[in-house]
Amino acid sequence: MSVLVFVEGAGGEIKKSSLEAVGYASALAKKINTQAVALVIGNYSDDQISSLGKFGASKVLSCKNDKLSQPLPMPYASAIAEAAKKENADTIILSRSSVVDAIASRLALKLGAGIVTNVVDLPDLSSGFKVKKSIYTGKAFAFYDLTSAKKVITISKNAYSAVEGSGSATVEAFDPQLSDSDFKVQIKETQKATGDVLLTEADIVVSGGRGLKGPENWNLVIDLAKALGAATGCSKPVSDLDWRPHHEHVGQTGVKVSPNLYIALGISGAIQHLAGVNSSKVIVVVNKDPEAPFFKAADYGIVGDVFEVVPKLIEAAKALK
């Protein structure tokens, strides 16, 4: 018996959130006295694949099947299910993403497994297999008892820290048997968002709202983001006004983010926006309206005009380098 963890990448690089999942799987494996096996699908360098041992994997299955060059839910679910059976894994760990959200339920169905998504802590094994998940867009937690023999868990980003150690992993080639029925749906075109830092993977996100008064002032958001090595986002009204592209829209109906630091500039803090950012570890708000609802959710707040405050933040951030 082992714990299997699916490792996802983007742009030829393994995602930080997947490293967190490997660490989570390793910690769970230790609790049940077994090993964590990582499954990597894609053409990653040997160094990247073997480095998963430093994050807790004892073994890595490397799948470089050209048919899996695109993250299609059905064949990916089939490949992960086959790997789980091969490694006799009762528990399969995945880190939440738009791709994993589509894979996880199909994987659970193939394995006849129970599934809990958006998990934020290691399972409590003192009496069964109890997991804690975030619900109501992060406003509450629920606890679930997983009683099925097979279990599929997706964990939230930043729910578990990826700590690099000195471990090592054996690497084994893996080529799953896929059928034509796995490829009934195919991707015809992919349009990738541009930007120096991918919004969903960023440790720091700087977002702007209508307080910036117009797209001509967006250099304040961009300059602060560059000074901090951050990704840029925006509120829904800003994308609706075409000040910024829709793929930068952060919120319940846009991109949900979980960075270590979220900085909101001139955003009032509508409930839909908060729902997309409230799992951030630290939230900083700059707004000239002291009654802005965002201040109630913020860890730090600055009451002031963004046109006066942000240049000073940029200067301070540059001074730290």
Salt bridges, closest charged atoms under 4 A:
GLU8 OE2 - LYS15 NZ 3.21
GLU20 OE2 - LYS16 NZ 2.59
ASP46 OD1 - LYS64 NZ 3.89
GLU87 OE2 - LYS59 NZ 2.97
GLU87 OE2 - LYS86 NZ 2.83
ASP90 OD1 - LYS150 NZ 3.13
ASP101 OD2 - ARG96 NH2 3.02
GLU172 OE1 - LYS59 NZ 3.30
GLU172 OE2 - LYS86 NZ 2.70
GLU201 OE2 - LYS157 NZ 3.67
ASP203 OD1 - LYS16 NZ 3.69
ASP240 OD2 - LYS236 NZ 2.78
GLU248 OE2 - ARG244 NH2 2.94
